[in-house]
């Protein structure tokens, strides 16, 4: 049994077809069938049912498939680790980030480049807890800057800063005449909020819930930029992280701080505990933490 056979087996299962898998793997169908039979001989049990028109895993094959996926992932990740070990002060750092990160991260990177001028960067906006977790596990990124409090044993999570969530209104909104705005003032207003699965949405709804209120959600968005555009057109109000508005002022929008112990969020660094991180990546992680001290 070798890695090549496992890749063949996984592809057959995923494609549910020997012919489709053979085409993807660029081998003949008879060669692929023979490789799967040799794999079954090596493990000592049948992996695939052959008495149905559609390929199906046996009970033992189902367990073996899950373990094979894990083994292939670990093997591929090891190759990435070895490549990064050889790169030393060069190579690429891939960072997963939330939207508001772009307003302070360039400052950290600018300082970092004075010591690691040959490092290249790949910056990827990754939102939603499951996507954040999968991106780390699949080695798509070296680390994440996220507001998702991921509670997984494989993940090391470091809080780096806490910030307020602030109300955003159009400059001509009648709310701007009030000396003090509360969540009660928003209960009948058209509300703009991140879609389901986004942590900012959960934080905002929790604040309303604590005051036994339910906002009138009219628009669900993915990007804060979209929320700002809708408020600018007078379509409603929204609540966004303070850092986003602080670094992206708009004369047509007015910011308000609402007194609430729950309208805040924590931003974290997240990375795999067992992954090799090059000296350059470790230095960048230290610089990010130092930026907020």
C-alpha positions as CSV (number, residue, x, y, z in Angstrom):
1,X,0.0,0.0,0.0
2,X,1.3,3.4,-0.9
3,X,0.2,7.1,-1.1
4,X,-0.5,6.8,-4.9
5,X,-3.0,3.9,-4.2
6,X,-4.7,5.9,-1.5
7,X,-5.1,8.9,-3.9
8,X,-6.6,6.6,-6.5
9,X,-9.0,5.1,-4.0
10,X,-10.1,8.6,-2.7
11,X,-10.7,9.9,-6.3
12,X,-12.8,6.8,-7.2
13,X,-15.0,7.3,-4.1
14,X,-15.4,11.1,-4.7
15,X,-16.2,10.7,-8.3
16,X,-18.4,7.6,-7.8
17,X,-17.1,6.3,-11.1
18,X,-14.0,4.5,-12.3
19,X,-14.1,6.1,-15.7
20,X,-14.4,9.7,-14.3
21,X,-11.6,9.0,-11.7
22,X,-9.4,7.5,-14.4
23,X,-9.8,10.6,-16.5
24,X,-8.9,12.9,-13.6
25,X,-5.9,10.8,-12.7
26,X,-4.8,10.5,-16.3
27,X,-4.5,6.7,-16.2
28,X,-6.5,3.9,-18.0
29,X,-9.6,2.5,-16.3
30,X,-8.2,-1.1,-16.2
31,X,-5.0,0.2,-14.5
32,X,-7.2,2.1,-12.0
33,X,-9.4,-1.0,-11.3
34,X,-6.2,-3.1,-10.9
35,X,-4.7,-0.6,-8.4
36,X,-7.9,-0.7,-6.3
37,X,-7.9,-4.5,-6.2
38,X,-4.2,-4.5,-5.1
39,X,-5.1,-2.0,-2.4
40,X,-7.9,-4.3,-1.1
41,X,-5.5,-7.2,-1.1
42,X,-3.0,-5.2,0.9
43,X,-5.5,-4.1,3.5
44,X,-7.2,-7.5,3.7
45,X,-10.8,-6.6,3.1
46,X,-13.2,-5.3,0.4
47,X,-13.4,-1.5,0.1
48,X,-16.1,-1.1,-2.6
49,X,-19.3,-2.9,-3.2
50,X,-19.4,-4.2,-6.8
51,X,-22.9,-5.6,-7.0
52,X,-24.7,-2.3,-7.5
53,X,-25.0,0.0,-10.5
54,X,-23.6,2.9,-8.3
55,X,-20.3,2.6,-6.5
56,X,-20.7,2.3,-2.8
57,X,-18.3,1.9,0.1
58,X,-18.5,-1.2,2.3
59,X,-18.7,-0.6,6.1
60,X,-15.0,-1.3,6.4
61,X,-14.3,0.8,3.3
62,X,-16.1,3.8,4.8
63,X,-13.8,3.7,7.8
64,X,-10.8,3.3,5.6
65,X,-11.8,6.2,3.4
66,X,-12.0,8.6,6.4
67,X,-8.6,7.5,7.6
68,X,-7.2,7.8,4.0
69,X,-8.4,11.4,3.7
70,X,-6.7,12.3,7.0
71,X,-3.5,10.5,6.0
72,X,-3.3,12.2,2.6
73,X,-4.0,15.6,4.2
74,X,-1.3,15.0,6.7
75,X,1.1,13.9,4.0
76,X,0.5,16.9,1.8
77,X,0.8,19.2,4.8
78,X,4.1,17.7,5.7
79,X,5.4,18.4,2.2
80,X,4.3,22.0,2.6
81,X,6.1,22.1,6.0
82,X,9.3,20.7,4.4
83,X,9.2,23.3,1.6
84,X,8.8,26.1,4.1
85,X,11.7,24.8,6.3
86,X,13.9,25.1,3.2
87,X,12.8,28.6,2.3
88,X,14.0,30.2,5.6
89,X,13.8,34.0,5.0
90,X,12.0,33.8,1.6
91,X,8.8,32.3,0.4
92,X,5.2,33.3,1.0
93,X,3.0,34.0,4.0
94,X,-0.7,33.3,3.6
95,X,-3.0,35.2,6.0
96,X,-6.7,34.7,6.4
97,X,-8.4,37.9,7.6
98,X,-11.6,39.7,8.4
99,X,-12.6,42.8,6.5
100,X,-11.5,45.4,9.1
101,X,-8.0,43.9,9.3
102,X,-7.0,45.8,6.1
103,X,-7.0,49.1,8.0
104,X,-4.1,48.2,10.4
105,X,-2.3,45.1,8.9
106,X,-0.4,47.1,6.2
107,X,1.3,49.1,9.0
108,X,2.5,45.9,10.6
109,X,3.6,44.4,7.3
110,X,5.5,47.6,6.4
111,X,7.6,47.3,9.5
112,X,8.0,43.5,9.1
113,X,9.4,44.0,5.5
114,X,12.4,45.8,6.9
115,X,13.6,42.5,8.3
116,X,12.1,40.1,5.7
117,X,12.2,42.0,2.4
118,X,11.9,38.8,0.3
119,X,8.7,37.5,1.8
120,X,5.6,37.6,-0.4
121,X,2.1,37.8,0.9
122,X,-1.2,36.3,0.1
123,X,-4.1,37.9,1.9
124,X,-7.5,36.2,1.8
125,X,-10.7,37.4,3.4
126,X,-12.2,34.4,5.1
127,X,-15.5,34.7,7.0
128,X,-17.7,32.2,8.9
129,X,-16.4,29.9,11.6
130,X,-16.4,26.7,9.4
131,X,-14.5,28.4,6.6
132,X,-11.9,29.7,9.1
133,X,-11.4,26.3,10.6
134,X,-11.2,24.5,7.3
135,X,-8.7,27.0,5.9
136,X,-6.4,26.4,8.8
137,X,-6.8,22.6,8.7
138,X,-6.2,22.4,5.0
139,X,-3.0,24.7,5.2
140,X,-4.7,27.3,3.0
141,X,-3.3,29.9,5.4
142,X,-0.5,30.1,7.9
143,X,-2.7,31.9,10.4
144,X,-6.0,33.7,10.7
145,X,-7.0,37.1,12.0
146,X,-10.6,36.5,13.0
147,X,-13.4,37.4,15.3
148,X,-14.5,33.8,15.5
149,X,-13.7,32.2,19.0
150,X,-12.8,28.8,17.6
151,X,-12.8,26.2,20.4
152,X,-10.9,23.4,18.8
153,X,-8.1,21.4,20.4
154,X,-6.0,21.7,17.2
155,X,-6.2,25.5,17.2
156,X,-4.2,28.0,19.2
157,X,-6.3,31.1,19.8
158,X,-4.8,34.4,21.0
159,X,-6.9,37.5,21.7
160,X,-5.2,40.6,20.3
161,X,-7.7,43.4,20.8
162,X,-11.2,44.2,21.7
163,X,-13.3,46.9,20.1
164,X,-16.8,48.5,20.2
165,X,-19.6,47.8,17.8
166,X,-21.0,51.2,16.8
167,X,-24.2,52.4,15.3
168,X,-24.1,53.9,11.8
169,X,-26.8,56.3,10.5
170,X,-27.3,58.5,7.5
171,X,-26.2,62.1,8.2
172,X,-29.8,63.3,7.9
173,X,-31.3,60.6,10.1
174,X,-33.7,61.9,12.9
175,X,-31.8,59.7,15.4
176,X,-28.8,62.1,15.1
177,X,-30.8,64.7,17.0
178,X,-31.0,62.5,20.1
179,X,-28.4,63.1,22.8
180,X,-28.3,59.4,23.7
181,X,-29.3,56.5,21.5
182,X,-30.3,53.1,22.9
183,X,-31.1,49.8,21.2
184,X,-34.7,50.5,22.0
185,X,-34.5,53.4,19.5
186,X,-33.6,50.9,16.8
187,X,-36.3,48.3,17.3
188,X,-38.6,49.7,14.6
189,X,-35.9,50.8,12.2
190,X,-35.0,48.9,9.0
191,X,-31.8,47.1,10.1
192,X,-28.8,46.0,8.0
193,X,-26.8,43.1,9.3
194,X,-24.3,40.4,8.3
195,X,-25.9,37.2,7.1
196,X,-26.3,34.0,9.2
197,X,-22.9,32.4,10.1
198,X,-21.1,35.6,10.6
199,X,-19.8,36.3,14.2
200,X,-20.6,40.1,14.1
201,X,-24.3,39.2,13.5
202,X,-24.3,36.9,16.5
203,X,-22.7,39.6,18.7
204,X,-25.2,42.2,17.6
205,X,-28.3,39.9,18.1
206,X,-27.0,38.9,21.5
207,X,-27.0,42.6,22.5
208,X,-30.6,43.0,21.4
209,X,-31.6,39.8,23.1
210,X,-30.1,40.9,26.4
211,X,-32.5,43.8,26.3
212,X,-35.4,41.6,25.2
213,X,-35.5,43.2,21.7
214,X,-35.6,41.9,18.2
215,X,-34.3,44.1,15.4
216,X,-36.3,44.5,12.2
217,X,-33.9,42.9,9.8
218,X,-34.5,44.1,6.2
219,X,-31.1,43.5,4.6
220,X,-28.5,40.8,5.1
221,X,-25.1,41.4,3.7
222,X,-21.6,39.9,3.6
223,X,-19.4,42.9,3.5
224,X,-19.3,46.0,5.7
225,X,-18.8,48.1,2.6
226,X,-22.2,47.0,1.4
227,X,-23.8,47.9,4.7
228,X,-22.3,51.4,4.5
229,X,-23.6,51.9,1.0
230,X,-27.1,51.0,2.0
231,X,-27.0,53.4,5.0
232,X,-25.7,56.1,2.7
233,X,-28.8,55.7,0.5
234,X,-31.1,56.0,3.5
235,X,-32.2,52.4,3.4
236,X,-31.7,51.7,7.1
237,X,-29.2,51.7,10.0
238,X,-26.4,49.2,10.8
239,X,-24.0,48.4,13.6
240,X,-20.3,47.8,12.6
241,X,-16.9,47.4,14.3
242,X,-15.4,50.7,15.4
243,X,-12.1,50.0,13.6
244,X,-13.8,49.8,10.2
245,X,-15.5,53.2,10.5
246,X,-12.5,54.8,12.1
247,X,-10.3,54.1,9.2
248,X,-13.0,54.6,6.5
249,X,-14.8,57.9,7.3
250,X,-17.7,59.0,5.2
251,X,-19.2,62.5,5.4
252,X,-22.6,61.1,4.6
253,X,-22.6,58.8,7.6
254,X,-22.8,59.5,11.3
255,X,-21.4,57.2,14.0
256,X,-22.9,56.7,17.5
257,X,-21.7,54.8,20.5
258,X,-24.6,52.9,22.1
259,X,-24.2,52.2,25.8
260,X,-24.2,48.4,26.1
261,X,-21.9,45.9,27.7
262,X,-22.6,43.5,24.8
263,X,-21.9,45.7,21.8
264,X,-18.3,44.7,21.4
265,X,-16.1,42.0,19.8
266,X,-12.8,40.4,20.3
267,X,-10.3,39.8,17.5
268,X,-8.0,36.8,17.6
269,X,-4.9,35.3,16.0
270,X,-5.6,31.6,15.2
271,X,-3.2,29.0,14.0
272,X,-2.6,25.2,14.1
273,X,-0.7,24.1,17.2
274,X,1.1,21.3,15.4
275,X,2.0,23.1,12.2
276,X,5.6,24.1,11.5
277,X,5.7,27.9,11.3
278,X,8.8,29.5,9.8
279,X,10.8,32.1,11.7
280,X,9.3,34.7,9.4
281,X,5.7,33.7,10.3
282,X,6.6,33.6,14.0
283,X,8.1,37.1,13.8
284,X,5.0,38.4,12.0
285,X,2.8,36.9,14.7
286,X,4.9,38.6,17.4
287,X,4.7,42.0,15.5
288,X,0.9,41.8,15.3
289,X,0.6,41.1,19.0
290,X,3.1,43.9,19.8
291,X,1.1,46.4,17.6
292,X,-1.8,46.3,20.1
293,X,0.2,46.4,23.3
